[in-house]
Amino acid sequence: MKNKGIYLGIIAVFWMTAITGISAGRAEDQAVTTMDQVVVSVTQTETTSAKIGGNSVTVITAKEIEEKNPHTVLELLKTVPGVFVTSTGGMGTSSSVFIRGADEKNTLVMLDGIILNDSSHRNRSADLADINLDQVERIEVVRGAMSVMYGSNATAGVINIITKKGSRDPEATASVEGGSYGTWKTGAHASGATDKLTYAVSGSYLSRDGFSIADKDNPRIPQNGNTDEKDGYDNLTLSGNLGFEFNENFSVSSTLRYVDAQVDLDDYEGGYTGDNITSTWVPDPVSGAWVNTLVPNPDGPTYKRSESERLMGQVGINNWFAQGRVESILSYKFTRSDLQAYDNDNLPWYDYQGASDEFSWQGNIDFENHVLSFGTGYFNEAMESLSSGVADIDTHTLSYWLQDPLFVGESLVLIAGARMDDHQSFGRKTTFRIAPAYEIPSTGTRLKASFGTGFRSPSLYELYSVYGNPDLAPEKSQGWDLGVEQGFLDDHLTLGHI
């Protein structure tokens, strides 16, 4: 990565700050109050699951994560109804996430509100292959058009990965795990809280010998010892959260995550996969015509791999006024990604560098029976790819939004919002969403509905790469759903729409 030294310096300062805070606060620890089953992805405010209106939401809690004990976010998402996950091979290979059958580019993925959709990806989708579950507290999946709150790429839904914050007494853990395919993982975690400071930091290293992605049982693939090389995977992840409450009306929070990963790949030629395949022209024994033939080369070099580094973070400043009824949230979020791939001869194959910077402000006014939210944001994305003919280009979007969840008695919740995005190249786009829900008294039956519009601006790759078209226009969409939810066994079992 071009700025690797700078990024690692930021990480070092972050961890030193965390350690300083830990040692300074051990003497006056006290519990931190947390809300039960909080959902933030629907309204960008802390809302209980009973007040999300007609939105279709699944929350994977910390308890469920512990019980299922998966290794990666992708493994966990495979258990969510309405979410489909694919990968091109084993652990660490390229992955895609789909919601309700829509394309991967229509799903917005975030970590603590930081957009993970890669600015340098061909269609600005999110690849979660290297995002493990270190520090993850819960995952929220919102189905349906959410452009009204998040802009481009949220036309099918939003996945928000929420990381752990420090709470209760300080704790520190270390672990070593082993498994099949030569898998080893080591990690350490420290967290806690004082009357002012919360902290949670962790680090892990995963190494796996893996297996060959090539199918040695497929007779159409060139064999002869050409499908047995193990495709290994390595992943170093450092992550942390720090929060400081100066007083009851002013607090600062921050998140930082660094991922360095490498995955070995097989050769790919003519639609087939193998350790090393050579394409050559040979005469046909019947016709005598020269035909292109795939020949296995098991003794050839096998350096083919991809290496990636990702750094993401956010800083938020929260202020409360009017006895806590008015909230101001000022935040900065960023991502940096660097993907380099090499062929079997250890020569550069392709490269992608992406960056995003987001500045936003949101205000929330609590009127008891509804919380009016409004805000503005500036989002800049950039990419560079010598292999695709893109030389350091960027674009920005200015956004303005308004949303109001209205609670009428104990039965009716109505969430409505509108948004205007002013894109540097495509001008202004307006989206809206309405999501009512009504609970029939004494039955526990909830009637839900939603209707929303969405848009997606073309990615920088789609516009400016050698395969792109600068005349592309934004995609527009509409989506609606109707549903009924009914709880059974004291709401331990719920049947409803997804």
Residue pairs with C-beta under 8 A, 6 or more apart in sequence:
1 7
1 309
1 336
1 338
2 338
2 353
3 336
4 309
7 258
7 309
7 311
7 336
8 258
10 256
10 311
10 313
11 238
11 256
11 258
11 311
14 240
14 242
14 254
14 256
15 201
15 238
15 240
17 242
18 190
18 199
18 201
18 240
18 242
21 197
21 199
21 242
21 244
22 170
22 190
22 192
22 199
24 197
25 192
25 193
25 194
25 196
25 197
26 170
26 192
26 194
28 194
28 195
29 168
29 169
29 170
29 192
29 193
29 194
30 193
30 194
30 195
31 167
31 168
31 193
32 165
32 166
32 167
32 168
32 193
32 198
34 167
35 46
35 48
36 48
37 48
37 49
37 59
37 61
38 46
38 47
38 48
39 46
39 47
39 48
39 49
39 52
39 57
39 59
39 140
40 46
40 47
40 113
40 140
40 160
40 162
41 57
41 110
41 140
41 142
41 146
41 158
41 160
42 52
42 53
42 55
42 57
42 142
42 149
42 415
43 52
43 149
43 371
43 373
43 403
43 405
43 415
44 113
44 149
44 362
44 373
44 375
44 403
45 327
45 364
45 371
45 373
47 405
49 57
49 59
51 405
51 407
51 413
52 413
52 415
52 435
52 437
53 405
53 413
53 414
53 415
53 435
53 436
53 437
53 448
53 450
54 413
54 415
54 435
54 436
54 437
54 448
54 449
54 450
54 481
54 483
55 142
55 143
55 144
55 415
55 435
55 448
55 450
56 82
56 142
56 143
56 144
56 448
56 450
56 481
56 483
56 497
56 498
57 140
57 141
57 142
57 143
58 80
58 81
58 82
58 140
58 141
58 143
58 498
59 138
59 139
59 140
59 141
60 76
60 79
60 80
60 138
60 139
60 140
60 141
61 138
62 137
62 138
62 164
65 76
65 133
65 136
65 138
65 139
68 75
68 76
68 79
70 76
70 133
71 91
71 132
71 133
71 185
71 206
72 91
72 128
72 129
72 131
72 132
72 133
73 128
73 131
73 132
73 133
73 136
73 139
73 161
74 85
74 87
74 95
74 97
74 128
74 129
74 131
76 133
76 139
77 83
77 85
77 97
77 128
77 139
77 141
77 159
78 85
80 141
81 498
82 99
82 100
82 141
82 143
82 498
83 97
83 98
83 99
83 141
83 159
84 97
84 98
84 99
84 101
85 95
85 96
85 97
85 98
86 95
86 96
86 98
87 93
87 94
87 95
87 96
87 129
88 94
88 95
88 213
89 213
89 231
89 265
89 266
90 210
90 211
90 213
90 231
90 233
90 263
91 129
91 208
91 210
91 233
91 263
92 129
92 130
92 208
92 233
92 235
92 261
92 262
92 263
93 129
93 213
93 263
93 265
94 127
94 129
95 127
95 128
95 129
96 104
96 125
96 127
97 104
97 107
97 109
97 125
97 126
97 128
97 159
98 104
98 107
98 156
99 106
99 107
99 141
99 143
99 156
99 157
99 159
100 143
100 144
100 156
100 157
102 155
102 156
102 157
103 123
103 156
104 123
104 125
104 126
105 123
105 124
105 125
105 153
105 456
105 459
106 153
106 154
106 155
106 156
106 157
106 454
106 456
106 477
107 125
107 126
107 153
107 154
107 156
107 157
107 158
107 159
108 115
108 117
108 126
108 146
108 150
108 153
108 154
108 157
108 158
108 159
109 115
109 116
109 117
109 126
109 128
109 158
109 159
109 160
109 161
110 116
110 150
110 158
110 159
110 160
110 161
111 131
111 160
111 161
111 163
111 255
111 257
111 312
112 160
112 161
112 162
112 163
112 241
112 255
112 314
113 160
113 314
113 331
113 333
114 255
114 312
114 313
114 314
114 333
114 334
114 335
115 150
115 333
115 335
115 356
115 358
116 126
116 128
116 131
116 312
116 335
117 124
117 125
117 126
117 153
118 124
118 125
118 126
118 127
118 335
118 337
118 352
118 354
119 335
119 337
119 354
119 355
119 356
119 381
119 382
119 383
119 459
119 460
120 337
120 339
120 352
120 353
120 354
120 383
120 384
120 385
120 460
120 461
121 127
121 352
121 354
121 459
121 461
122 459
122 461
122 462
122 465
123 459
123 461
123 462
124 152
124 153
124 381
124 459
124 460
124 461
125 153
129 261
129 263
130 235
130 237
130 259
130 261
130 308
130 310
131 161
131 259
132 204
132 206
132 235
132 237
134 187
134 189
134 202
134 203
134 204
134 237
134 239
135 163
135 164
135 189
135 200
135 202
135 239
135 240
135 241
135 257
136 161
136 162
136 163
136 164
137 162
137 163
137 164
137 165
138 162
139 159
139 160
139 161
139 162
140 158
140 159
140 160
140 162
141 157
141 158
141 159
142 157
142 158
142 159
142 160
143 156
143 157
143 481
143 498
144 156
144 157
144 433
144 435
144 450
144 452
144 479
144 481
145 154
145 155
145 156
145 157
145 431
145 433
145 452
145 453
145 454
145 477
145 478
145 479
146 154
146 155
146 157
146 158
146 433
146 452
146 454
147 154
147 155
147 419
147 431
147 433
147 452
147 453
147 454
147 455
148 401
148 403
148 417
148 418
148 419
148 431
148 432
148 433
148 452
148 453
149 158
149 401
149 403
149 417
149 419
149 433
150 158
151 379
151 397
151 399
151 419
151 421
151 455
152 397
152 421
152 455
152 456
152 457
152 474
153 456
154 454
155 454
155 455
155 456
155 475
155 477
155 479
156 454
156 479
163 200
163 239
163 241
163 255
163 257
164 191
164 200
164 241
165 198
165 200
165 241
165 243
166 191
166 192
166 193
166 197
166 198
166 199
166 200
166 241
166 243
167 191
167 192
167 193
167 198
168 192
168 193
169 192
170 190
170 191
170 192
170 193
171 189
171 190
171 191
171 192
172 188
172 189
172 190
172 191
173 188
173 189
173 190
174 186
174 187
174 188
174 189
175 185
175 186
175 187
175 188
176 184
176 185
176 186
177 183
177 184
177 185
177 186
178 184
178 185
181 208
181 209
181 210
181 211
181 230
182 207
182 208
182 209
182 210
182 230
182 232
183 206
183 207
183 208
183 209
184 206
184 207
184 208
185 204
185 205
185 206
185 207
186 204
186 205
187 202
187 203
187 204
187 205
188 202
188 203
188 204
189 200
189 201
189 202
190 199
190 200
190 201
190 202
191 199
191 200
191 201
192 198
192 199
193 199
195 245
196 244
196 245
196 246
197 242
197 243
197 244
197 245
198 241
198 242
198 243
198 244
199 240
199 241
199 242
199 243
200 240
200 241
201 239
201 240
201 241
202 237
202 238
202 239
202 240
203 236
203 237
203 238
203 239
204 235
204 236
204 237
205 234
205 235
205 236
205 237
206 233
206 234
206 235
206 237
207 232
207 233
207 234
207 235
208 232
208 233
208 234
209 230
209 232
210 230
210 231
210 232
210 233
210 264
211 230
211 231
212 227
212 228
212 229
212 230
212 231
212 266
212 275
213 231
213 265
213 266
213 273
214 221
214 226
214 227
214 266
214 273
214 274
214 275
215 221
215 227
215 273
216 223
216 227
216 228
220 272
221 227
221 272
221 273
221 274
222 272
222 274
222 277
222 294
222 295
222 296
223 274
223 296
224 296
224 298
225 296
225 298
226 274
226 275
226 276
226 277
226 296
226 297
226 298
227 266
227 273
227 274
227 275
228 275
229 264
229 266
229 275
229 302
230 264
231 263
231 264
231 265
231 266
232 263
232 264
233 261
233 262
233 263
233 264
234 261
234 262
234 263
235 259
235 260
235 261
236 258
236 259
236 260
236 261
237 257
237 258
237 259
237 260
238 257
238 258
239 255
239 256
239 257
239 258
240 255
240 256
240 257
241 253
241 254
241 255
242 253
242 254
243 251
243 252
243 253
243 254
244 251
244 252
244 253
245 251
246 252
248 320
248 324
249 319
249 320
249 321
249 324
250 317
250 318
250 319
250 320
251 317
251 318
252 315
252 316
252 317
252 318
253 315
253 316
253 318
254 313
254 314
254 315
254 316
255 312
255 313
255 314
256 311
256 312
256 313
257 310
257 311
257 312
257 313
258 309
258 310
258 311
259 308
259 309
259 310
259 311
260 308
260 309
261 307
261 308
261 309
262 305
262 306
262 307
262 308
263 305
263 306
264 302
264 304
264 305
265 304
265 305
265 306
265 341
266 273
266 274
266 275
266 304
267 273
267 274
267 275
267 276
267 277
267 302
267 304
267 344
268 277
269 277
269 278
269 279
269 294
270 277
270 279
270 292
270 294
272 294
274 296
275 296
275 298
275 300
275 302
276 296
276 297
276 298
276 299
276 300
276 301
276 302
276 344
277 294
277 295
277 296
277 297
278 294
278 295
278 296
278 297
278 300
279 292
279 293
279 294
279 295
280 292
280 293
280 295
281 290
281 291
281 292
281 293
282 290
282 291
282 293
283 289
283 290
283 291
284 290
284 291
300 344
301 344
301 345
301 346
302 344
303 342
303 343
303 344
303 345
303 346
304 341
304 342
304 343
304 344
304 349
305 341
305 342
306 339
306 340
306 341
306 342
307 339
307 340
307 341
307 342
308 337
308 338
308 339
308 340
309 336
309 337
309 338
310 335
310 336
310 337
310 338
311 335
311 336
311 337
312 333
312 334
312 335
312 336
313 333
313 334
314 331
314 332
314 333
314 334
315 331
315 332
316 329
316 330
316 331
317 329
317 330
317 331
318 327
318 328
318 329
319 327
319 328
319 330
320 326
320 327
320 328
321 327
321 328
324 366
325 365
325 366
326 363
326 364
326 365
326 366
327 363
327 364
327 365
327 366
328 361
328 362
328 363
329 360
329 361
329 362
329 363
329 364
329 375
330 360
330 361
331 358
331 359
331 360
331 361
332 357
332 358
332 359
333 356
333 357
333 358
333 360
334 355
334 356
334 357
334 358
335 354
335 355
335 356
336 354
336 355
337 352
337 353
337 354
337 355
338 352
338 353
339 350
339 351
339 352
339 353
340 348
340 351
341 348
341 349
341 350
341 351
342 348
342 349
343 349
348 387
349 387
350 385
350 387
350 388
351 385
351 386
351 387
352 383
352 384
352 385
352 387
352 388
353 383
353 384
353 385
354 381
354 382
354 383
355 381
355 382
355 383
355 394
356 379
356 380
356 381
356 382
357 379
357 380
358 377
358 378
358 379
358 380
359 377
359 378
360 375
360 376
360 377
360 378
360 399
361 375
361 376
361 377
362 373
362 374
362 375
363 373
363 374
363 375
364 371
364 372
364 373
365 371
365 372
365 373
369 406
369 407
369 408
370 404
370 405
370 406
370 407
371 404
371 405
372 402
372 403
372 404
373 401
373 402
373 403
373 404
373 417
374 400
374 401
374 402
374 403
375 400
375 401
376 398
376 399
376 400
376 401
377 398
377 399
378 396
378 397
378 398
378 399
379 396
379 397
379 399
380 394
380 395
380 396
380 397
381 394
381 395
381 396
381 460
382 392
382 393
382 394
382 395
382 460
383 390
383 392
383 393
383 394
383 460
383 461
384 390
384 391
384 392
384 393
385 461
385 465
388 461
388 465
388 466
388 467
389 464
389 465
389 466
390 460
390 461
390 464
390 465
393 460
393 464
394 460
395 423
395 424
395 425
395 460
396 424
397 421
397 422
397 423
397 424
397 457
398 421
398 422
399 419
399 420
399 421
399 422
400 419
400 420
401 417
401 418
401 419
401 420
402 417
402 418
402 419
403 415
403 416
403 417
403 418
404 415
404 416
404 417
405 413
405 414
405 415
406 413
406 414
406 415
406 416
407 413
408 414
410 439
410 441
411 438
411 439
411 440
411 441
412 436
412 437
412 438
412 439
413 436
413 437
413 438
414 434
414 435
414 436
414 437
415 433
415 434
415 435
415 436
416 432
416 433
416 434
416 435
417 432
417 433
417 434
418 430
418 431
418 432
418 433
419 430
419 431
419 432
420 428
420 429
420 430
421 428
421 429
421 430
421 431
421 455
422 428
423 429
423 457
423 474
425 457
425 463
426 457
426 473
426 474
429 455
429 457
429 474
431 452
431 453
431 454
431 455
432 452
432 453
433 450
433 451
433 452
433 453
434 450
434 451
434 452
435 448
435 449
435 450
435 451
435 452
436 448
436 449
436 450
437 446
437 447
437 448
437 449
438 446
438 447
439 445
439 446
439 447
440 446
440 447
443 486
444 486
444 487
444 491
445 484
445 485
445 486
446 484
446 485
446 486
446 496
447 483
447 484
448 481
448 482
448 483
448 484
448 485
448 496
448 497
449 480
449 481
449 482
449 483
450 479
450 480
450 481
451 478
451 479
451 480
452 478
452 479
452 480
453 476
453 477
453 478
453 479
454 476
454 477
454 478
454 479
455 474
455 475
455 476
455 477
456 474
456 475
456 477
457 474
458 468
458 472
458 473
458 474
458 475
461 467
461 468
462 468
462 469
462 472
463 469
463 470
463 472
464 470
481 497
482 497
483 496
483 497
484 496
484 497
485 494
485 495
485 496
485 497
486 494
486 495
486 496
487 493
487 494
488 494
488 495
